[in-house]
Amino acid sequence: MSSFVDSAQLHAKAGDGGAGCVSFRREAHVAKGGPDGGDGGRGGDVWLVADHNQASLLGFRDHPFRRATDGQHGTSKRMHGSNGKDVVVPVPVGTSVYSQDGELLVDLAGPGDRWRAAEGGLGGQGNNRFLSNSRRAPAFAEQGEVGEERWYNLELKLQADVALIGFPNVGKSTLISRVSAARPKIADYPFTTLVPNLGVVRVGARSGRPQDATEYVMADIPGLIEGAAQGRGLGHDFLRHVERARVLCVLLDLSDYAPIAPHEQLEVLLGELGSYQADLLERPRVVVGSKGDVAAHHLEDVMTISAVTGAGIDALSAQLAGLVIAVRQREAEVSDHDVVVHRPIPDEITVQREGESSWRVGGRVAERAVRFQDLTDDQALAEIVRRLKDLGVDRVLNRAGVRDGDVVSIGPLSFEWWRDDVSAGLDRGEHHRATRRERLARHGRLDGAQEDDGDDL
């Protein structure tokens, strides 16, 4: 079974937030102690971190689940619950993260790049947080927020210094085994290599001075065939590993056993590279004639090597090393980069119609506003109304076309929506009071004592 895996799935589950506590001081000689419930702890996050010590996605093939720990609940005496622990998931440099729909979310292209795959839930506030001059004994607290839970598709694009490109059975595996310690499977039939092989090549080391050597990573890319850019012969799976290579080494089969002439091989290979990604043709590249010991064709201005006899191998390694050094120097000048998030997780408030007279409000900020433990508590409902109005949910519903009497749901809370020319909002009691004030004002009999104190919501 191969130990190299370049695509896998990840299930990221962040920790849930701890619940806030409802508690009041109970001490000797304190007749009416105030609220002292503590806050719940925040749930842990799940982070992906690009690590150069990771070579493949093998660890996700059979175990895709990664979960952070939950936050602890708050307790009395204003004791806050501890936060959940984050989970840091190392992935190979060059890992791209996609949604289940195939949308690219983030590209972890450099060592140390970090991306939060699942955000932990906020801890709930204890009843001590809701103490005010008008609310002396709040008997409610917030529930902890549920942590995010998401499935992702992971794809690895190797970041090699040199990518060996050529038709099947052109001698790529033999070459990498000759210049490095890599020992890929080698046979005399096409498609021997089904996954990329990596080898470290050392060039220019003097006796006793290994620090003078230049090292670079060479990748043996499985053989390409005509139509690879359109996916033929697993072409896309193979070509994506070429995307990050600094230098391309194109091998042409010079023997009589080649399926087509060397110049036609070059034309096909360059055509496939250009069709897959046009800027690949702008990468530094070296064109090499392979199998020089049994060559039946000769190309002018093209280096000829034989991985079997070793002819031309040292010269090719030195030439590739020079190109790699030049590219590395250019990259070092612009080495600073930010992690590119292709689709940030939206946090805005949304409204979606669920039925003829029912609507659902989405968005984490709106759902956080209603996460109370007891939605039947009048004080909690009054706090929900205040929060939603401060967030502008009433204006969003108005623009969406919600009508009086429609049912609106936010998280576990459902209520009837009412509005008129004087007031618009989520509070039906406020709707009735505003209507009465308007009616009394029209008759010149507006008096605070005459107002109807309706129930909230």
Rosetta blueprint (number, residue, H / E / L):
1 M L
2 S L
3 S L
4 F L
5 V L
6 D L
7 S E
8 A E
9 Q E
10 L E
11 H E
12 A E
13 K E
14 A L
15 G L
16 D L
17 G L
18 G L
19 A L
20 G L
21 C L
22 V L
23 S L
24 F E
25 R L
26 R L
27 E L
28 A L
29 H L
30 V L
31 A L
32 K L
33 G L
34 G L
35 P E
36 D L
37 G L
38 G L
39 D L
40 G L
41 G L
42 R L
43 G L
44 G L
45 D L
46 V E
47 W E
48 L E
49 V E
50 A E
51 D E
52 H L
53 N L
54 Q L
55 A L
56 S L
57 L L
58 L H
59 G H
60 F H
61 R H
62 D L
63 H L
64 P L
65 F E
66 R E
67 R E
68 A L
69 T L
70 D L
71 G L
72 Q L
73 H L
74 G L
75 T E
76 S L
77 K L
78 R L
79 M E
80 H L
81 G L
82 S L
83 N L
84 G L
85 K L
86 D L
87 V E
88 V E
89 V E
90 P E
91 V E
92 P E
93 V L
94 G L
95 T E
96 S E
97 V E
98 Y E
99 S L
100 Q L
101 D L
102 G L
103 E L
104 L E
105 L E
106 V E
107 D E
108 L E
109 A L
110 G L
111 P L
112 G L
113 D L
114 R E
115 W E
116 R E
117 A E
118 A E
119 E L
120 G L
121 G L
122 L L
123 G L
124 G L
125 Q L
126 G L
127 N H
128 N H
129 R H
130 F H
131 L L
132 S L
133 N L
134 S L
135 R L
136 R L
137 A L
138 P L
139 A L
140 F L
141 A L
142 E E
143 Q L
144 G L
145 E L
146 V L
147 G L
148 E L
149 E E
150 R E
151 W E
152 Y E
153 N E
154 L E
155 E E
156 L E
157 K L
158 L L
159 Q L
160 A L
161 D L
162 V E
163 A E
164 L E
165 I E
166 G L
167 F L
168 P L
169 N L
170 V L
171 G L
172 K H
173 S H
174 T H
175 L H
176 I H
177 S H
178 R H
179 V H
180 S L
181 A L
182 A L
183 R L
184 P L
185 K L
186 I L
187 A L
188 D L
189 Y L
190 P L
191 F L
192 T L
193 T L
194 L L
195 V L
196 P L
197 N E
198 L E
199 G E
200 V E
201 V E
202 R E
203 V E
204 G L
205 A L
206 R E
207 S L
208 G L
209 R E
210 P H
211 Q H
212 D H
213 A L
214 T E
215 E E
216 Y E
217 V E
218 M E
219 A E
220 D E
221 I L
222 P L
223 G L
224 L L
225 I L
226 E L
227 G L
228 A H
229 A H
230 Q H
231 G L
232 R L
233 G L
234 L L
235 G H
236 H H
237 D H
238 F H
239 L H
240 R H
241 H H
242 V H
243 E L
244 R L
245 A L
246 R L
247 V E
248 L E
249 C E
250 V E
251 L E
252 L E
253 D E
254 L L
255 S L
256 D L
257 Y L
258 A L
259 P L
260 I L
261 A L
262 P H
263 H H
264 E H
265 Q H
266 L H
267 E H
268 V H
269 L H
270 L H
271 G H
272 E H
273 L H
274 G H
275 S H
276 Y H
277 Q L
278 A H
279 D H
280 L H
281 L H
282 E H
283 R L
284 P L
285 R E
286 V E
287 V E
288 V E
289 G E
290 S E
291 K L
292 G H
293 D H
294 V H
295 A L
296 A L
297 H L
298 H L
299 L L
300 E L
301 D L
302 V L
303 M E
304 T E
305 I L
306 S L
307 A L
308 V L
309 T L
310 G L
311 A L
312 G L
313 I H
314 D H
315 A H
316 L H
317 S H
318 A H
319 Q H
320 L H
321 A H
322 G H
323 L H
324 V H
325 I H
326 A H
327 V H
328 R H
329 Q H
330 R H
331 E H
332 A H
333 E H
334 V L
335 S L
336 D L
337 H L
338 D L
339 V L
340 V E
341 V E
342 H L
343 R L
344 P L
345 I L
346 P L
347 D L
348 E L
349 I L
350 T E
351 V E
352 Q E
353 R E
354 E E
355 G E
356 E L
357 S L
358 S E
359 W E
360 R E
361 V E
362 G E
363 G L
364 R H
365 V H
366 A H
367 E H
368 R H
369 A L
370 V L
371 R L
372 F E
373 Q L
374 D L
375 L L
376 T L
377 D L
378 D H
379 Q H
380 A H
381 L H
382 A H
383 E H
384 I H
385 V H
386 R H
387 R H
388 L H
389 K H
390 D H
391 L H
392 G L
393 V H
394 D H
395 R H
396 V H
397 L H
398 N H
399 R H
400 A H
401 G L
402 V L
403 R L
404 D L
405 G L
406 D L
407 V E
408 V E
409 S E
410 I E
411 G L
412 P L
413 L E
414 S E
415 F E
416 E E
417 W L
418 W E
419 R E
420 D L
421 D L
422 V L
423 S L
424 A E
425 G E
426 L L
427 D L
428 R H
429 G H
430 E H
431 H H
432 H H
433 R H
434 A H
435 T H
436 R H
437 R H
438 E H
439 R H
440 L H
441 A H
442 R H
443 H L
444 G L
445 R L
446 L L
447 D L
448 G H
449 A H
450 Q H
451 E L
452 D L
453 D L
454 G L
455 D L
456 D L
457 L L
